[in-house]
Amino acid sequence: MKNIRLIIILSALYININAQSYIPFPNTDAVWTISQLTQSGLNVMKYGMYGDTVINNVSYKKIYQNYDYNFNVSNSQYKGAIREDNKKIYVYYYNDERILYDFNLNVGDTAKVTASNGFKYSAKVSAI
């Protein structure tokens, strides 16, 4: 049993990921949906970009969230900010900036990843 746990933990720490082709990030009016399956059912969240903000002298687009079928900023909650620089997408939330996507990575490169709970791990790009 201990061996199985160890294998699962070690597998989780070394994850291969596939990189994506670079497409410039939208800088206005972007809306996207995230579906999350939980024990209590399916959560569908809408996120949208609306307005600009400056944090630590850096310009960002504001990100809002709601649970409606159609995104409407008037009934949404501010969740953070997002920006693009040098083919990297940065997200700012909970007073911290993190890289969300890095389109500069190639096969064989290692991405440094920080999970939402603060856990840090590395992931190797296996395909593009």
Secondary structure, DSSP 8 states (H G I E B T S, - for coil): -HHHHHHHHHHHHEEEEE---------SS-EEEEEEEETTEEEEEEEEEEEEEEETTEEEEEEEEE-SSS--GGG-EEEEEEEEETTEEEEEETTEEEEEEETT--TT-EEEEE-TTS-EEEEEEEE-
